[in-house]
């Protein structure tokens, strides 16, 4: 696509239905500005939608998610600076064929597209290389854990043993996570879940120290300190974000934690630790801002966490 203004069309079951607005592109050195305006979008107030850039490869659409858009009163209005290296394969704007806006959760029956090309769209042919690679990385990490970790896991006791030691705080006393997202830290203990006892203790503790949280999108990682920006391409984070469509930013005791949604298990704990998320909490599993598709009914659903600094200004 060359810089310009392109109509944004709504598609249902791969059939173009109507024009809902436009996407205007302007290119600067290795980046571009997208202005997006759309009206009468059938999504709930405050709903999040995923924005993708794509190019065509045969019958496939090779795409990467570049932002999360918010819909208010059925309208979308956004102005986004996008680095070209976030486009699929790091391609510059002239080698991109268009932009797609999708509902989260792989709901392909309804989507919106802006392109300078006219072609028959088959959204089921959309491929997202980073997510495919994230799945491969997670599977490889799990395979390595299964191969090497069986002897390390203690035998399961038939009778549960209750420790008399006090339950530690959920995340406030854990060590600082490294700045690099994919550093292997085999010397650390795997992530441990919080327990009903620890959650109960937290509820009855001093409310001035209660954690606060905010649901965020992957694009909001750019608001964190610069050294944490590479987390946007962390394979474990991408895997959790793809499955549940959100991240969680948590503040406790003046420290900020980035949470990736997932289901606790010992194997997953080791994979999370390998990818730099050494702590797990269930405290925000029932967070009121989470839509049905952004959570799981499993009692082991929660968030894998790592520290990302102190006093992050957009936690409220």
N, C-alpha and C positions, 0 to 999 in steps of 0.2 A: 504494500500500500504506500502511496505517496501521501504527503501531508494534504489534508483536505477535510471535507465534511461528508459523512456517509450516513445514509438512512439506517435506522435500527428497526428491523422487522421482527415481528413475533411469529414463531413457528410452533405448530402443534402437530404432533405425530409426523414430524419432518415436512409438513406442508406449510408454506408461507401464507399467513392470514392477513396481517395488517401492519401498517407503519405505526410505531409507538414513539418515535423520537429520532435522535441522531447521536453520533459520536464524531467529534471533531478532533483531529490529530494535528499537532505541531511538533516539529522535530528540532531538537537542539543537540549539541555535541554529545553523542552516545546516550542520549535519553530523549524522551518525548513527553509531551503534555497531552493528556486525554481529557476532553470535556464531554461529559455524558449527561444527556437529558432525555428522560423517558416519562411518559404519563400513562395512567390507567393500567398499571402493572398489577395483576391479580395475586398479590402477596400481602401478608399481614403487616400492620403498622410496626415498623422497627425490624422487619424481617431482613435477614442477611442473604445476599445473592453473590455467587461466585463469578468473577470476571476472568476470562481466559483470552490469551492471544493464540492464534493458530496459523499454521500453513498447511497446504495440501501436499500429500505424498501419495500419488495414485488415488485409491479410494479412501484412504485414511486421512483424518485430521490430526496432525501432530500438535498438541496443545500444552500450555503451561498456565497454571493459575497465577495471575499477577496482582490481584487485589480482591477485597471483599467490599461489596456495595451495600448500602443500607437503603431500604425502601420506607418512605414516610408518606402516609396518606395516599398510597398507591403511586407515588412519584419517586423517581430517582434523579438526583442532581448532584454531580460530583465533578471535581477538577483534580486530576491525579498526575503527579510526576512519576514516570516509570522509567527505570534504567533499562536500556536495551538488552543488557546481559540477563535480564529476567525473562525475556522472550524465549520461546522454545529454541533450543540449541544455541542460545545467545545471538540469534539473528537480529540484524538491524531492521528498522521499520519497513524499508522497501522490500524486504524479503518475507514480510508477514502478509498473509492473505486476508486477515480479518480478526474480529473480536466476537466472542460469545459470552452471553450472560446466562447462567444456569441457576436453577434452584439447587440448594445443597442436598446431598444424599443420593446422587445418581438418579434423580428423577428426570428422565429424558423426554417425557411426553411433551413438555412445554419449555421453550427456551427462546432466546433473542439473539439475533446475529446482525452485525454490520460488516460489510465487505464491499470491495470494488469489483467483485466477481459475482456472476449469477450461475449457480450450479445446484443440482439436486443434493440436498443435505441428508446424510444418514448419521445422526448424532451418535448412534451406537458404535460408529467407526472412529470415534474420538479416542486417541491414545495420549496418555500423559506420562512421558518418559520418567520424570522425577518420581512419580508414585510407583511406577513399575520397578524402578531401581530401589526405592525405599522398601517395597515388599521383598525384593531379593536380598537386600541387606539384612532385614529383620529375620528372614528365613535362614540366612547364612549364620547370623549371630546365634539363633536358637539351635541350629545344628551343632555349632561349635560348643555351645553350652551343654547340650545333651551328650556330646562325645566326651567332653572333658570334665563335666561337673557331676556326673552320677556318683563318683566316689567321694565328692566333697560334701554332698548333702547328708545330714544325719538321718539315721534310721527313724522312721515314724514310731512314736510311742503309742501303745495301745491305750494308755491312760493319760489324758492331758494333765500336764503339770502346770500349776499356777504359780507364777513368780510372786514372791512377797516384796520384791523391790518396787519402788514407786514407778509408775508409768512415766516415761520422759515426755516432754512436750512434743507435739506432732512434728513440727519442722523447725522451730526457732533455734534449737540448739545444735542442728546438724552443721557439718563443716561447709565452708564455702565451696561451691562447685567450681571447677576450672573454667577459665574464660573460653577455651576452645571447645566447641560442642561435641566433637567426636573423639576426644582423648580417651584411650582405654585406661581404666583405673582398677586393675584386677586386685589391688591390695585393699580396696575399700570393701566394707560390708555391703551386700545387696540392699536394695530399698526394702524398708519394713512398713507394713500397713499400720494405720492407727487402729485402735481397738474400741469396742463400745465403752469400756471403762475410761479410756483416755478422752473420748468424745464427751462423755458425761462430765468428766472433770473440767473440761474446757468450758462447757456450758455454765458451770457454777463458779468459775473463776472470776477474777476482777474484770468487769466489762470493758475497762479502759484498755486492756490488752487483747481484746477479741480481734481475730483477724477480719479483714475486709477483703472483698474480691470483686473483680470485674471481668465479665466475659469479653474477650477480644478476638480479633481475626489475625491471620498470619501477617497481613500487611502492617499491623500495629507494632510488630517487632522493631520496625524502623524508629519507633519512639523511645526504645530502650537505649542505653549507652552503646556507643558504636561497636565496642568489642563484642557485643552480643548479637550483632546483625547476622553473622553467619548461621545462627540458629534457625533462620528462615529456611535453610536448606538441609537442616539436620534430618537424617533419614527417619529416626524414631518419631520426631515431631511431625513430619509430613504424614507418616503412617497413621498416627492418632488423629491428626487434623482431617485427613481424608475420611476416616471412619465416622467421626462425630461432628465435624464442621465447626469446631471452636477451640480456643485455648482459654486458659484462665490465668489472670494476673492477680496474685494474692499478696496482701501486705500484712505482716505480723511483726510486732515489736520494732517497727521502723525498717524492716528488711522486706524486699520484694522478691517474690517467687513466681516463676513461670511454670504453669501446670499444663500437662498434656493429658487428655482424657484417655482412659483405658481400663482394662479389667485386671485386677491383681491376681497373680499367680507367682510361685517361686521362679519359674522359668522366665516369665515376663519381667520379673524384678531384676534378674541378672542382665537381660537384654537392655532394660532401661538404664541400669548402671553403666553398661558399656558405652551407651550413647550420651551419658552425662546427666541423667535425671535420677539421682540416687535416693529420693524420698517419695513416699506415697501417702496420700490422704484421701479419706472418704468424706471429709467435712463438707464438700461442695457438690456432692453427688445429686442433692436435691435443690441445687441453686435455682431460684425462681425464674431467672432469665433464660434457662435452658429449655429449648423446645423439645418436643417428644423425640425427634430424630437425633437430638444432640446428647442424649443420655441413654443409659441401659437400665433395664429392670433388675439386672444382676446385683446381688448384695455386695459383690466385690468391685462394683464400678466406683471409680474415683479419678484422681489426677496424680500423675508422676511429676515431681517438682524438682527444680533446681533454683538456686539463688541467682538473681540477676541485678543485685545492687541494693541501694537504700533510697528511700524517699522518692520513689518514682512518681512524678507529679500528676499523672492522669489516673491514678487510683483514687476513687472517691467512695 
